[in-house]
Structure formats: structure tokens, C-alpha cells
Amino acid sequence: MNSWPKIFLTAALIAAVVGVAYVIMGGRPLIALETAGALFVVRIASEAFRRRRRRPRDPGA
């Protein structure tokens, strides 16, 4: 099963929540949204990449 769509959907959702919270606190919305989203996506992608490299796929699959 491919979990990439779920990963990016989760990242986008969390980035949106963080961006809205930042706007409520009186910050600059676009910068907060882009920064939070980019950092979250990079962190999740690198984590997934590390996991994939650590646990190689079954050759028989």
C-alpha cells in the first residue's frame, strides 16, 4: 500500500492548522503557513526515507 498521499494530506492539514493559529496570534499568515508546511513535509519525508532505507522491501513481493 502506498501511504504517500496520506502523509502529504496530514502534512497539509497540520500546516493549515498552524497557519490559522499563527494568524489568530497576529503574525504574517503566508510566511507562517509556508514555513510550517515546508518543515513538516521535509521532516516526514526524511523520516519515511530513512525508514524505507533501514527496512528494505521484500525481494519476493
Helices and strands as residue ranges (DSSP letters): H 4-24, H 29-54
